């Protein structure tokens, strides 16, 4: 079942490309025709690419990995923030901090700095400072929150990047390519799709077009997260059953052959055998020679 259809994308204006003179020849396979100097995108291919990208995103979410959404252009900022927050994924809608992926430990330090400021504010440490110093710290905290607040829970590199307008976010795409992170992107007729792993040919300027495509992809991610949750519950239930079975006492194996009842009765009825008395050995009597016996008779 397709996640979008031709009519839905047509109504959202996903088929409108850029002017012919601004096109990128690499997008030729995805262009249906030209009208009034504007390229028209083939929406049948858009539907196919949305399904492929959505299925891949679903599998990433199901495996428990994170997807970073990037869109700093005005038309997409609010839409991306809303959709990403709904599924609990990190996003960047302000200026892309250079080296965010290739120099990730430094970005994490900045995020930790923001959390440290929060702790010191909570325990009243900053109340002892002057008004001016307090104001400076609060401004610094607001700046960090604006740029990095949406990725505060991103403790490791994301497993995928979803980009709106690859030309505007070329630095993010370059960093992801350098680290081997798969890139999902909405690609217009003026962009190069060669560096994109899962490209969606569509209008990346109209807010309705962006919203329709993001809705389909985020729904797939939500499905993956739900399936992961169900599998986790099933595994925990299976683990509890195994623990219950393991706690049951194990009966020892019988090593001796069981004695039959008839044999026991026979042993009881059999009379005890008397032991033969021990006979002491009698010393042998020495025999007298025959000559001595005859001489004795003569004397008599």
C-alpha positions in Angstrom: 0.0 0.0 0.0 1.3 3.4 -1.0 1.8 6.0 1.7 0.8 8.9 -0.7 -1.0 9.1 -4.0 -0.7 11.2 -7.2 -3.7 13.4 -6.4 -2.5 14.2 -2.9 0.9 15.3 -4.2 -0.6 17.2 -7.1 -2.9 19.2 -4.8 0.1 20.1 -2.5 2.1 21.4 -5.5 4.9 18.8 -5.2 5.2 18.8 -9.0 6.4 22.3 -9.5 10.2 22.5 -10.1 12.5 25.4 -10.8 13.0 27.5 -13.9 14.5 25.6 -16.9 17.7 27.7 -16.9 18.3 26.7 -13.2 18.0 23.0 -13.6 20.6 20.4 -12.8 21.0 17.8 -15.6 21.3 15.0 -13.0 17.6 15.5 -12.3 16.6 14.8 -15.9 15.2 11.3 -15.1 12.7 12.8 -12.7 11.4 15.6 -14.9 8.1 14.9 -16.7 7.9 18.0 -18.9 8.4 21.7 -19.2 5.6 24.3 -19.0 6.0 28.0 -19.3 9.8 27.8 -18.7 9.3 25.7 -15.5 10.1 22.0 -15.1 7.3 19.7 -14.0 8.4 16.8 -11.8 7.1 13.3 -12.5 4.8 12.6 -9.4 4.6 8.9 -10.2 8.3 8.6 -9.4 7.8 10.8 -6.4 5.3 8.4 -4.9 7.7 5.5 -5.5 10.6 7.3 -3.8 8.5 8.3 -0.8 7.5 4.7 -0.2 11.1 3.5 -0.4 12.4 6.3 1.9 9.6 5.7 4.4 10.2 2.0 4.6 14.0 2.6 5.2 13.2 5.2 7.9 10.8 2.8 9.6 13.5 0.1 9.8 16.0 2.6 11.3 13.4 3.7 13.9 12.5 0.1 14.7 16.1 -0.8 15.4 16.2 2.0 18.1 18.4 4.4 16.2 18.0 8.2 15.9 17.2 10.3 12.8 18.3 14.0 12.7 16.0 16.4 10.7 17.6 19.4 9.2 15.7 22.4 7.7 16.8 25.9 8.2 14.7 27.6 5.4 11.8 29.7 6.5 9.1 27.6 4.8 10.1 24.3 6.5 11.3 25.3 10.0 8.0 25.2 11.8 6.8 22.1 10.0 10.0 20.1 10.7 10.0 21.2 14.4 6.3 20.0 14.8 6.8 16.7 13.1 10.1 15.8 14.7 8.8 16.7 18.2 5.8 14.5 17.7 8.0 11.4 17.1 10.7 12.4 19.6 13.5 12.9 17.1 16.2 15.6 17.2 16.1 18.4 14.7 18.0 21.6 13.6 16.0 24.5 12.3 18.4 27.3 13.1 21.8 27.8 11.6 23.7 24.5 11.0 26.6 24.6 13.4 29.7 23.7 11.4 31.3 20.4 12.4 28.2 19.3 14.2 28.7 15.7 12.9 32.5 15.6 12.2 33.3 17.4 15.5 30.5 16.0 17.6 32.4 15.9 20.9 32.7 19.7 20.8 29.0 20.1 20.2 28.3 17.8 23.2 30.5 20.1 25.4 28.3 23.0 24.5 25.2 21.1 25.3 26.7 20.1 28.7 27.5 23.8 29.3 23.8 24.6 28.9 22.8 21.9 31.4 25.4 23.1 33.9 24.0 26.7 33.7 20.5 25.3 34.4 21.8 23.4 37.5 23.6 26.5 38.9 20.5 28.6 38.3 18.3 26.1 40.1 20.5 25.9 43.2 20.8 29.7 43.5 24.5 30.0 42.8 24.0 32.8 40.2 21.9 34.8 42.7 25.1 35.9 44.4 26.4 37.4 41.1 25.8 41.0 40.0 22.8 41.9 37.9 25.0 42.5 34.8 26.8 39.1 35.1 23.4 37.4 35.6 22.1 39.0 32.4 25.1 37.9 30.4 24.7 34.3 31.6 21.0 34.3 30.7 21.7 35.6 27.2 24.3 32.9 26.7 21.9 30.3 27.9 19.2 31.6 25.5 21.6 31.5 22.5 22.6 27.9 23.3 19.0 26.9 23.7 18.1 28.4 20.3 20.9 26.6 18.4 21.3 23.4 20.3 18.2 22.9 22.5 16.6 20.6 19.9 19.5 18.2 20.0 20.1 18.2 23.8 19.1 14.5 24.0 21.3 13.5 21.1 24.1 11.7 23.0 25.7 10.1 20.0 25.9 10.5 16.2 22.6 10.1 14.4 22.1 7.0 12.2 20.4 9.0 9.4 19.9 12.5 8.2 16.6 13.9 6.8 17.3 17.1 4.8 14.9 19.7 3.2 16.7 21.5 0.4 20.1 19.9 -0.2 21.6 23.0 -1.7 20.9 25.1 1.4 22.0 22.3 3.7 25.1 21.3 1.7 27.4 21.4 4.7 25.2 19.0 6.6 25.1 16.6 3.6 28.9 16.8 3.1 29.5 16.0 6.8 27.1 13.0 6.7 28.7 11.7 3.5 32.1 12.0 5.1 31.0 9.9 8.0 29.0 7.4 6.0 25.6 8.5 7.5 22.8 7.8 5.1 21.0 10.9 3.8 17.3 11.2 3.1 16.3 14.4 1.3 13.7 16.3 -0.7 15.5 17.2 -3.9 14.2 19.8 -6.3 15.1 20.2 -10.0 18.0 22.6 -9.3 19.8 20.2 -7.0 22.3 17.4 -7.4 20.9 14.0 -6.2 24.2 12.1 -6.5 25.2 12.5 -2.9 21.8 11.5 -1.5 21.1 7.9 -0.5 17.3 8.2 -0.5 16.2 11.1 -2.6 12.6 12.3 -3.0 12.1 14.4 -6.2 9.6 17.1 -5.2 9.1 20.8 -4.7 11.2 21.8 -1.6 10.0 25.4 -1.5 6.2 25.1 -0.9 5.2 24.5 2.7 2.3 22.2 1.7 4.7 20.0 -0.4 7.1 19.7 2.5 4.3 19.0 5.0 2.8 16.1 2.9 6.1 14.4 2.4 7.2 14.8 6.0 3.9 13.5 7.2 4.3 10.3 5.2 7.9 9.8 6.4 7.1 10.6 10.1 4.1 8.3 10.1 6.4 5.5 9.0 8.9 6.4 11.8 6.1 6.3 14.3 5.1 2.9 13.1 8.6 1.6 13.5 8.8 3.0 17.1 5.4 1.4 18.0 6.6 -2.0 16.6 9.8 -1.7 18.6 7.8 -1.0 21.8 5.5 -4.1 21.2 8.5 -6.3 20.6 10.2 -5.1 23.7 7.0 -5.9 25.8 6.8 -9.3 24.3 10.5 -10.0 25.0 10.1 -8.9 28.7 7.0 -11.1 29.0 9.0 -14.1 27.6 11.9 -13.3 30.0 9.5 -13.3 33.0 8.1 -16.7 32.0 11.7 -18.1 31.7 12.5 -16.8 35.2 9.4 -18.5 36.7 10.4 -21.8 35.1 13.9 -21.5 36.4 12.7 -20.8 40.0 10.8 -24.1 40.2 12.7 -26.8 42.2 14.4 -29.4 40.0 13.7 -33.0 41.0 16.9 -35.1 41.4 17.4 -37.8 38.9 17.1 -41.4 40.2 20.4 -43.2 39.9 19.4 -46.5 41.5 17.1 -49.0 39.9 13.7 -49.2 41.8 13.3 -52.4 43.7 10.1 -54.3 42.9 7.6 -55.1 45.7 7.8 -58.9 45.2 11.6 -58.8 45.6 11.3 -56.9 48.9 8.8 -59.5 50.3 11.0 -62.4 49.2 13.9 -60.9 51.0 11.8 -60.5 54.2 10.5 -64.1 54.2 13.8 -65.8 53.5 15.3 -67.3 56.7 18.6 -66.1 57.9 21.4 -68.5 57.1 23.3 -69.6 60.3 27.0 -69.2 60.3 29.0 -72.4 60.7 30.9 -72.5 64.1 34.6 -72.1 63.9 36.3 -75.4 64.8 39.7 -75.1 66.5 42.4 -77.2 65.2 43.5 -80.1 67.5 47.2 -80.8 67.6 48.1 -84.1 65.9 49.2 -87.0 68.3 52.6 -88.5 67.6 52.5 -92.2 66.7 54.8 -94.6 68.7 56.9 -97.0 66.6 55.7 -100.7 66.4 58.9 -102.1 68.1 58.3 -100.2 71.3 54.8 -101.6 71.6 55.9 -105.3 71.3 58.6 -104.9 74.0 56.1 -103.6 76.4 53.8 -106.6 75.9 56.7 -109.0 76.6 57.5 -107.4 79.9 53.9 -107.9 81.1 
